[in-house]
């Protein structure tokens, strides 16, 4: 499947080394002011080649809106957006044409479809996520109208964990670090792995503030379930936690319950979701990225003819995919919340009556 969502749906298309990437976003209500400068600024946060902590591939990631917008306003029809690839180096992948790279989707794509685009992974490449960020930017414009804000930052790199969550600092950091006190250690870990032709993993923290009570469609379209689905669909993500996540399994109920006062919840172990429905508190996610599988050490694998070989990879790759991946997490979270907002509009009869009267 190449589509996501129920009421606000988006589909992406394109490959890492193809002509272009793009998306079609359907279900956006008419009358939304479409700020193209803002959409481009979101893509600029994700685009490659901004620092030594990212891939050296240079892409402008200039977005072009093809349809669904007239005089700066959404028309209610599908919004199509296009991003051209301008810096492909497909020859860097000629030596892996018949080789399965460890840690990549080469093996599974080949056995599923009987062929694969070996140029940077084709459709399985994280390059596709540029289209998700474009779609997510429009979802964020919707959320701003309702005072809902989504922020992210890197809470851990190579096991070096943040002790505080400063999202304002993360905006200024080259690696979107949440804690300035451990930022240098995290940067050094990335550069050390890079210099050793290796890579490191990381953890992104996502916080959604201002979401109303009631988002989520139990039992089989729960808000936490859909958020987890959205995050797990991002390249290199191996785990997702809502609220305290794994830590909840080691607590007693008396420790884990969020007691309720007339002013709200006294804690937020639940991560803002109870019974699959938002409770009005901040929605908190931790998203775990594996180390970038594209490394420059000699590795052992097999060919498409099942022959064992050793090979060395060429190309340009992120030494830590979590950094730019955190921006994709924001985009996917925005798309989920926007979809849930529209789904929730018909959950009560008075909402239907108020709309039509």
C-alpha positions as a printed Julia matrix, in Angstrom:
357×3 Matrix{Float64}:
   0.0     0.0     0.0
   1.19    3.49   -0.83
  -1.63    5.39    0.87
  -2.42    6.37    4.46
  -5.43    7.82    6.29
  -9.23    7.55    6.38
 -10.79   10.99    5.81
  -7.62   12.88    4.99
  -5.66   10.48    2.84
  -2.33   10.82    1.14
  -0.47    8.7    -1.37
   3.18    9.06   -2.31
   5.03    8.08   -5.46
   8.58    8.06   -6.78
  11.96    6.46   -6.15
  15.27    7.6    -4.72
  16.95    7.93   -8.12
  13.89    8.44  -10.28
  12.88   11.69  -11.96
  10.8    12.96   -9.05
   8.95   12.21   -5.84
   5.5    13.42   -4.97
   2.26   13.01   -3.12
  -1.47   13.42   -3.56
  -3.31   14.65   -0.47
  -7.07   14.12   -0.58
  -9.73   15.25    1.9
  -8.25   18.59    2.94
 -11.22   20.9     3.59
 -11.73   23.82    1.23
 -10.81   27.24    2.57
  -7.47   26.42    4.2
  -4.82   29.06    3.6
  -1.88   27.28    1.94
   1.41   28.89    2.93
   3.93   27.66    0.34
   6.83   29.33    2.15
   5.98   27.35    5.28
   5.68   24.09    3.33
   9.11   24.68    1.82
  10.57   25.51    5.23
   9.41   22.12    6.52
  11.08   20.37    3.59
  14.24   22.38    4.25
  14.37   20.94    7.79
  14.4    17.4     6.35
  16.46   17.93    3.21
  19.92   16.31    3.02
  23.37   17.84    2.94
  22.97   20.58    5.58
  25.84   19.47    7.84
  28.57   16.91    8.4
  26.11   14.87   10.48
  24.03   14.05    7.4
  24.48   12.56    3.95
  26.45   14.74    1.55
  23.78   14.31   -1.12
  22.63   17.83   -2.05
  18.95   18.15   -2.95
  17.05   21.45   -3.07
  13.8    19.57   -2.35
  11.9    22.41   -4.01
   8.21   21.59   -3.83
   5.78   22.42   -6.63
   2.02   22.41   -6.0
   0.22   21.11   -9.1
  -3.44   21.09   -8.07
  -5.99   21.6    -5.31
  -4.97   25.18   -4.5
  -6.38   28.35   -6.09
  -5.13   31.81   -5.2
  -3.45   30.42   -2.09
  -6.54   28.62   -0.75
  -7.36   24.91   -0.76
 -10.28   24.08   -3.05
 -11.33   20.81   -1.4
 -10.03   18.8    -4.36
  -6.89   16.61   -4.29
  -3.67   18.53   -3.64
  -0.82   17.18   -5.76
   2.77   18.13   -4.99
   5.99   17.31   -6.86
   9.65   17.31   -5.77
  12.26   16.72   -8.48
  15.4    14.7    -7.8
  18.37   16.78   -8.95
  21.47   15.1    -7.52
  21.3    11.4    -8.29
  24.5     9.4    -8.64
  23.09    6.08   -9.77
  26.51    4.78  -10.82
  27.43    4.59   -7.12
  25.13    1.57   -6.93
  26.29   -0.33  -10.02
  28.39   -2.7    -7.89
  25.35   -3.89   -5.91
  23.08   -4.56   -8.89
  23.01   -8.28   -8.07
  23.85   -8.08   -4.35
  21.59   -7.92   -1.32
  22.84   -5.26    1.13
  22.61   -6.39    4.78
  20.02   -4.43    6.76
  18.23   -3.15    3.65
  14.99   -4.08    1.94
  16.85   -5.45   -1.11
  16.32   -9.09   -0.12
  12.62   -8.79    0.7
  11.69   -6.55   -2.25
  13.43   -8.91   -4.67
  11.69  -12.0    -3.29
   8.3   -10.27   -3.14
   8.33   -8.7    -6.62
  10.95  -10.7    -8.5
  12.95   -7.55   -9.21
  14.13   -4.38   -7.49
  15.39   -0.89   -8.22
  18.92   -1.17   -6.83
  19.69    2.58   -7.24
  19.69    3.68   -3.62
  16.92    1.25   -2.77
  14.39    2.76   -5.15
  10.99    2.91   -3.48
  12.31    1.55   -0.18
  14.69    4.49    0.2
  14.1     7.11    2.91
  14.22    9.66    0.07
  10.48    8.94   -0.3
   9.84   10.61    3.05
  10.31   14.06    1.48
   6.81   13.62    0.03
   5.44   12.76    3.48
   6.91   15.95    4.91
   5.21   17.98    2.16
   1.86   16.37    2.98
   2.5    16.76    6.71
   3.18   20.48    6.28
  -0.34   20.98    4.95
  -1.72   18.94    7.84
   0.21   21.21   10.21
  -1.41   24.26    8.6
  -4.77   22.71    9.48
  -3.69   22.04   13.06
  -2.45   25.61   13.52
  -5.99   26.82   12.87
  -7.01   24.88   16.0
  -4.03   25.77   18.16
  -2.48   22.29   17.95
   1.31   22.23   17.9
   3.7    19.37   17.15
   7.35   19.48   18.11
  10.22   17.02   18.02
  13.82   16.54   18.98
  16.51   13.91   19.39
  16.55   12.44   22.89
  19.26    9.82   22.38
  22.1     9.04   19.98
  24.17    5.86   20.27
  22.79    5.33   23.78
  23.73    8.85   24.94
  20.46   10.05   26.46
  19.09   13.54   27.05
  18.34   14.43   30.66
  16.06   17.33   29.68
  13.76   18.11   26.77
  14.42   21.59   25.41
  12.48   21.79   22.17
  13.55   25.39   21.56
  17.18   24.28   21.67
  16.39   21.39   19.33
  15.23   23.86   16.68
  18.68   25.49   16.66
  20.75   22.31   16.93
  22.38   20.77   13.86
  21.3    17.35   15.14
  18.01   18.56   16.7
  19.38   17.67   20.15
  16.98   18.16   23.06
  19.71   18.49   25.69
  22.59   20.92   25.13
  24.58   19.24   27.91
  24.94   15.97   25.98
  24.79   17.4    22.46
  28.55   17.45   21.93
  28.87   13.85   23.09
  26.09   12.87   20.69
  27.76   14.74   17.82
  31.08   13.09   18.6
  29.44    9.66   18.57
  28.02   10.34   15.11
  31.34   11.59   13.72
  33.28    8.75   15.29
  31.0     6.19   13.62
  31.2     8.11   10.35
  35.0     8.19   10.43
  35.01    4.45   11.12
  32.72    3.94    8.09
  29.9     2.91   10.41
  26.61    4.37   11.68
  24.61    4.87   14.9
  20.98    4.68   15.94
  18.91    7.25   17.78
  15.62    8.12   19.46
  13.26   10.94   18.49
  10.75   12.4    20.94
   7.5    13.78   19.51
   5.07   15.9    21.55
   1.62   16.94   20.34
   0.2    19.82   22.38
  -3.33   21.19   22.23
  -5.11   18.14   20.83
  -8.71   18.04   22.09
 -10.25   15.24   24.13
 -11.91   12.55   22.03
  -9.58   11.84   19.1
  -9.44    8.14   18.26
 -11.91    5.59   16.94
 -12.15    2.54   19.2
 -11.77   -0.3    19.02
  -9.91   -0.85   15.77
  -8.71    2.65   14.86
  -7.29    3.77   18.18
  -5.24    6.95   18.23
  -2.19    5.27   19.76
  -2.48    2.35   17.36
  -2.63    4.62   14.3
   0.22    6.8    15.57
   2.33    3.69   16.11
   1.4     2.48   12.62
   2.41    5.84   11.15
   5.76    5.85   12.93
   6.57    2.21   12.19
   5.96    2.95    8.51
   8.93    5.32    8.5
  12.21    3.89    7.2
  14.52    2.47    9.9
  12.01    2.77   12.77
  12.07   -0.37   14.91
  10.02    0.6    17.98
   7.5     3.18   19.2
   6.5     4.08   22.74
   3.44    6.05   23.85
   3.95    7.88   27.16
   6.09    5.86   29.53
   6.0     2.94   27.1
   8.2     0.04   28.15
   8.74    1.52   31.62
   5.01    0.99   32.33
   5.58   -2.76   32.35
   7.85   -2.51   35.4
   5.51   -0.35   37.5
   2.59   -1.0    39.82
  -0.82    0.35   38.91
  -0.58    2.83   41.78
   2.56    4.25   40.15
   1.38    4.2    36.56
  -2.14    5.63   36.92
  -2.54    9.33   36.19
  -4.72   10.66   39.0
  -7.36   13.2    37.97
  -8.07   16.55   39.58
 -10.57   19.27   38.69
  -7.71   20.99   36.86
  -6.71   17.91   34.86
  -4.32   15.0    35.22
  -1.64   15.12   37.91
   0.84   13.22   35.7
   1.08   11.96   32.14
   2.34    8.38   32.21
  -0.31    7.52   29.59
   1.18    9.88   27.03
  -2.14   11.66   26.58
  -4.12    8.63   25.39
  -6.54    6.44   27.35
  -8.52    3.63   25.77
  -7.17    4.65   22.38
  -8.7     8.15   22.75
  -6.91   11.44   23.45
  -7.53   12.76   26.97
  -6.58   16.4    26.37
  -3.08   16.09   27.81
   0.09   16.28   25.72
   0.5    13.27   23.45
   4.04   11.96   23.86
   5.86    9.47   21.63
   9.37    8.05   21.57
  10.42    6.71   18.18
  13.45    4.4    17.92
  15.59    4.36   14.76
  18.07    1.62   13.98
  21.57    2.52   12.74
  21.64    3.43    9.06
  22.25    0.1     7.27
  24.29    1.84    4.56
  27.81    1.6     5.96
  31.2     1.51    4.27
  32.74   -1.5     5.96
  33.29   -4.71    4.0
  30.29   -6.98    4.61
  29.33  -10.55    3.85
  26.12  -11.32    1.94
  24.68  -13.25   -1.01
  23.82  -12.41   -4.6
  20.53  -12.79   -6.42
  21.94  -16.16   -7.57
  22.44  -17.21   -3.91
  26.24  -16.99   -4.11
  28.14  -15.82   -1.0
  30.27  -12.69   -1.55
  32.05   -9.89    0.29
  31.37   -6.35   -0.89
  31.99   -2.69   -0.03
  29.31   -0.06   -0.43
  29.68    3.24   -2.29
  27.43    6.29   -2.2
  26.34    9.04    0.2
  24.45    8.12    3.35
  23.4     9.51    6.72
  25.6     8.3     9.58
  22.5     8.66   11.82
  19.13    8.49   10.09
  17.26    9.46   13.29
  18.2    13.13   12.89
  16.28   13.84    9.69
  13.86   11.06   10.57
  12.54   13.11   13.49
  11.1    15.64   11.01
   9.29   12.83    9.21
   7.84   11.72   12.56
   6.4    15.2    13.04
   4.83   15.11    9.59
   3.24   11.7    10.1
   1.92   12.72   13.52
   0.33   15.82   11.98
  -1.36   13.74    9.28
  -2.76   11.33   11.89
  -4.13   14.13   14.1
  -5.67   15.99   11.15
  -7.36   12.78    9.99
  -8.63   12.04   13.5
 -10.03   15.57   13.84
 -12.17   15.15   10.74
 -13.21   11.63   11.78
 -14.28   12.93   15.2
 -16.62   15.59   13.82
 -19.47   13.09   13.44
 -19.02   11.22   16.72
 -21.89   13.09   18.42
 -25.32   13.87   17.02
 -25.23   17.47   18.23
 -22.11   18.0    16.15
 -23.97   16.86   13.03
 -26.99   19.01   13.9
 -24.89   22.1    14.58
 -23.14   21.73   11.23
 -26.27   21.37    9.12
 -28.36   23.91   10.99
